[in-house]
Amino acid sequence: MSDCIINVKVKRMANNSLALPTYATAASAGVDLCADLTEPLVVKPRENIKIPTGLAIELPNQAVVALVFARSGLASRFGMGLTNGVGVIDSDYRGEIQVLVQNLGQQEVTINPGDRIAQMVFMPVFHAVFEEVSELQQTPRGAGGFGSTGVGSSTT
């Protein structure tokens, strides 16, 4: 298990009194990021808002990236997602983590100070060396794209 642990330095931004990110359970893949707000924030339908977390991080090296994902509870209950799909925090970024949320629902959503608004997962990074070739290795799928492997249940 110790091979799966990294040290991440965390800096609180001015006036942030929120707890540091923690894992909700021992098997959680990500830590919750909370809204560092001084008052409730209303997100109108189809509105995009940048929400501060009051935290900046230093990843241990360039072989690690922090990815910010939507919280499934906010998505299923209120239609809240991330404007950019997945936020990427590169190892050389030292600014405040801000979450770009969008309200895809039909009702206003209120984000209160300290609300859990996203989750952050740490992943390894591979840098590619590109080699131009005239042909790629053949596979049964080939160039089949969207829907080429079928749709629906595999039992039908």
RAWOZI-V816643 format. One record per pair of residues at least 4 apart in sequence whose ideal C-beta (glycine too) atoms are under 8 Angstrom apart, sorted by the first residue. I is the first residue (numbers start at 1). J is the second residue. D is the distance in Angstrom with one decimal. If there is no record, write none. Layout:
# RAWOZI-V816643
i={I | I}
j={J | J}
d={D | D}
This chain:
# RAWOZI-V816643
i={1 | 6 | 6 | 6 | 6 | 7 | 8 | 8 | 8 | 8 | 8 | 8 | 9 | 9 | 10 | 10 | 10 | 10 | 10 | 10 | 11 | 11 | 11 | 11 | 12 | 12 | 12 | 13 | 13 | 13 | 13 | 13 | 13 | 15 | 16 | 16 | 16 | 18 | 18 | 18 | 18 | 18 | 18 | 19 | 20 | 21 | 21 | 21 | 21 | 21 | 21 | 22 | 22 | 23 | 23 | 23 | 24 | 24 | 29 | 29 | 30 | 30 | 30 | 30 | 31 | 31 | 32 | 32 | 32 | 32 | 33 | 33 | 33 | 33 | 33 | 33 | 33 | 33 | 33 | 33 | 34 | 34 | 34 | 34 | 34 | 34 | 35 | 35 | 35 | 35 | 35 | 35 | 35 | 35 | 35 | 35 | 35 | 36 | 36 | 36 | 36 | 36 | 36 | 37 | 37 | 37 | 37 | 37 | 37 | 37 | 38 | 39 | 40 | 40 | 40 | 40 | 41 | 41 | 41 | 41 | 42 | 42 | 42 | 42 | 43 | 43 | 43 | 43 | 43 | 43 | 43 | 43 | 43 | 43 | 44 | 44 | 45 | 45 | 45 | 45 | 45 | 45 | 46 | 46 | 46 | 47 | 47 | 48 | 48 | 48 | 48 | 49 | 49 | 49 | 49 | 50 | 50 | 50 | 50 | 51 | 51 | 51 | 51 | 51 | 51 | 52 | 52 | 53 | 53 | 53 | 53 | 53 | 54 | 55 | 55 | 56 | 56 | 56 | 56 | 57 | 57 | 57 | 58 | 59 | 59 | 59 | 59 | 59 | 59 | 60 | 60 | 61 | 62 | 62 | 62 | 63 | 63 | 63 | 64 | 64 | 64 | 64 | 64 | 65 | 65 | 65 | 65 | 65 | 65 | 65 | 65 | 66 | 66 | 66 | 66 | 66 | 66 | 66 | 67 | 67 | 67 | 67 | 67 | 67 | 67 | 67 | 68 | 68 | 68 | 68 | 68 | 68 | 68 | 68 | 68 | 68 | 69 | 69 | 69 | 69 | 69 | 69 | 69 | 70 | 70 | 70 | 70 | 70 | 70 | 70 | 70 | 71 | 71 | 71 | 71 | 71 | 71 | 72 | 73 | 74 | 74 | 74 | 74 | 75 | 75 | 75 | 78 | 78 | 78 | 78 | 79 | 79 | 79 | 79 | 79 | 80 | 80 | 80 | 80 | 80 | 80 | 81 | 81 | 81 | 81 | 82 | 82 | 82 | 82 | 82 | 82 | 82 | 83 | 83 | 83 | 84 | 87 | 87 | 87 | 87 | 89 | 89 | 89 | 91 | 97 | 99 | 99 | 101 | 101 | 101 | 103 | 103 | 105 | 111 | 111 | 138 | 141 | 141 | 144 | 144 | 147 | 150 | 152}
j={5 | 59 | 60 | 64 | 122 | 60 | 57 | 58 | 59 | 60 | 66 | 122 | 57 | 58 | 20 | 21 | 55 | 56 | 57 | 58 | 55 | 56 | 57 | 58 | 16 | 54 | 55 | 36 | 52 | 54 | 55 | 56 | 96 | 54 | 36 | 54 | 55 | 34 | 36 | 53 | 54 | 55 | 114 | 34 | 55 | 31 | 32 | 33 | 34 | 55 | 120 | 31 | 32 | 28 | 30 | 31 | 28 | 32 | 119 | 121 | 69 | 119 | 120 | 121 | 119 | 120 | 71 | 116 | 118 | 119 | 53 | 55 | 68 | 97 | 99 | 116 | 117 | 118 | 119 | 120 | 53 | 54 | 114 | 115 | 116 | 117 | 41 | 51 | 52 | 53 | 99 | 111 | 112 | 113 | 114 | 115 | 117 | 51 | 52 | 53 | 54 | 55 | 113 | 41 | 51 | 52 | 111 | 112 | 113 | 114 | 113 | 113 | 110 | 111 | 112 | 113 | 49 | 51 | 110 | 111 | 108 | 109 | 110 | 111 | 47 | 49 | 80 | 101 | 102 | 103 | 108 | 109 | 110 | 111 | 103 | 108 | 103 | 104 | 105 | 106 | 107 | 108 | 102 | 103 | 104 | 102 | 103 | 83 | 100 | 101 | 102 | 100 | 101 | 102 | 111 | 98 | 99 | 100 | 101 | 98 | 99 | 100 | 101 | 111 | 117 | 96 | 98 | 96 | 97 | 98 | 99 | 117 | 96 | 96 | 97 | 94 | 95 | 96 | 97 | 66 | 89 | 97 | 94 | 64 | 65 | 66 | 89 | 91 | 122 | 64 | 91 | 91 | 91 | 92 | 125 | 91 | 124 | 125 | 91 | 122 | 123 | 124 | 125 | 88 | 89 | 90 | 91 | 122 | 123 | 124 | 125 | 88 | 89 | 97 | 120 | 121 | 122 | 123 | 86 | 87 | 88 | 89 | 120 | 121 | 122 | 123 | 82 | 86 | 87 | 88 | 89 | 97 | 99 | 118 | 119 | 120 | 82 | 86 | 87 | 118 | 119 | 120 | 121 | 74 | 75 | 80 | 81 | 82 | 101 | 118 | 119 | 75 | 80 | 116 | 117 | 118 | 119 | 76 | 77 | 78 | 80 | 109 | 117 | 79 | 80 | 81 | 103 | 105 | 107 | 109 | 103 | 104 | 105 | 106 | 109 | 101 | 102 | 103 | 104 | 105 | 109 | 85 | 101 | 102 | 104 | 86 | 87 | 99 | 100 | 101 | 102 | 118 | 100 | 101 | 102 | 100 | 97 | 99 | 100 | 118 | 93 | 97 | 120 | 125 | 120 | 117 | 118 | 111 | 117 | 118 | 108 | 109 | 109 | 115 | 117 | 142 | 148 | 149 | 148 | 149 | 151 | 154 | 156}
d={7.3 | 7.7 | 5.2 | 6.1 | 6.1 | 5.8 | 5.4 | 7.0 | 6.2 | 7.0 | 7.7 | 7.1 | 6.6 | 3.9 | 5.7 | 7.5 | 5.8 | 7.5 | 5.6 | 8.0 | 7.1 | 4.5 | 7.4 | 7.6 | 4.3 | 6.2 | 6.5 | 7.1 | 7.3 | 4.7 | 6.8 | 6.5 | 5.2 | 7.6 | 5.2 | 3.1 | 6.9 | 5.1 | 6.0 | 7.9 | 5.9 | 8.0 | 6.0 | 7.7 | 7.7 | 3.7 | 6.3 | 6.4 | 7.9 | 7.3 | 6.6 | 6.1 | 7.4 | 4.2 | 7.7 | 5.7 | 4.9 | 6.7 | 8.0 | 5.4 | 6.6 | 3.6 | 5.6 | 4.2 | 6.6 | 5.3 | 7.3 | 4.2 | 7.6 | 5.6 | 4.8 | 7.4 | 6.8 | 6.6 | 6.2 | 7.1 | 6.0 | 4.6 | 6.7 | 5.6 | 6.5 | 8.0 | 5.3 | 6.4 | 5.5 | 6.6 | 7.2 | 5.1 | 7.5 | 7.2 | 7.9 | 5.2 | 7.2 | 6.2 | 6.5 | 4.9 | 5.0 | 8.0 | 4.8 | 5.4 | 3.0 | 7.6 | 7.5 | 5.6 | 7.2 | 7.4 | 6.8 | 7.3 | 4.3 | 7.8 | 6.5 | 6.9 | 5.1 | 6.8 | 5.0 | 7.2 | 6.8 | 6.9 | 7.1 | 4.6 | 5.2 | 7.3 | 5.4 | 7.8 | 5.3 | 5.2 | 7.3 | 6.4 | 7.9 | 4.4 | 6.7 | 4.8 | 7.7 | 6.4 | 6.4 | 5.4 | 5.4 | 7.9 | 6.1 | 5.6 | 6.7 | 6.9 | 7.6 | 6.5 | 7.4 | 7.1 | 5.4 | 4.7 | 6.5 | 7.2 | 4.7 | 7.7 | 5.5 | 7.8 | 8.0 | 5.0 | 7.3 | 5.6 | 8.0 | 6.5 | 4.8 | 7.9 | 5.9 | 6.3 | 5.6 | 5.9 | 5.3 | 6.8 | 4.6 | 6.7 | 6.5 | 7.8 | 7.0 | 6.8 | 5.4 | 5.8 | 6.0 | 5.3 | 6.6 | 6.5 | 6.8 | 6.8 | 6.7 | 4.6 | 7.3 | 6.3 | 7.5 | 4.3 | 7.6 | 5.8 | 7.9 | 6.3 | 4.5 | 7.3 | 6.8 | 7.8 | 5.9 | 5.5 | 6.0 | 5.9 | 7.3 | 6.5 | 6.4 | 6.3 | 6.7 | 6.5 | 6.8 | 7.4 | 5.5 | 7.8 | 4.9 | 7.9 | 3.9 | 8.0 | 5.3 | 7.3 | 5.6 | 8.0 | 5.5 | 6.8 | 6.3 | 7.4 | 6.9 | 5.0 | 7.7 | 5.9 | 7.0 | 6.7 | 3.3 | 7.8 | 6.8 | 7.1 | 6.2 | 5.1 | 7.3 | 5.3 | 7.2 | 5.9 | 7.9 | 6.5 | 5.2 | 7.7 | 6.5 | 6.6 | 5.3 | 6.9 | 4.9 | 4.9 | 8.0 | 6.3 | 7.8 | 6.9 | 7.8 | 6.2 | 6.9 | 6.0 | 5.7 | 6.0 | 5.9 | 5.6 | 4.0 | 7.9 | 7.2 | 6.8 | 5.9 | 5.7 | 7.3 | 5.2 | 7.3 | 4.7 | 6.4 | 4.2 | 2.8 | 7.5 | 7.9 | 5.7 | 7.3 | 5.9 | 7.2 | 7.1 | 5.9 | 7.9 | 7.2 | 5.5 | 5.7 | 6.8 | 6.4 | 6.9 | 5.9 | 6.3 | 7.0 | 6.8 | 4.0 | 6.7 | 4.6 | 5.3 | 7.8 | 6.8 | 6.8 | 7.5 | 5.5 | 6.4 | 7.6 | 7.6 | 7.5 | 5.3 | 4.5 | 7.7 | 6.5 | 7.7 | 7.5 | 5.4 | 6.7 | 5.2 | 6.3 | 6.8 | 6.5 | 6.8 | 2.8 | 7.0 | 5.8 | 7.7 | 5.6}
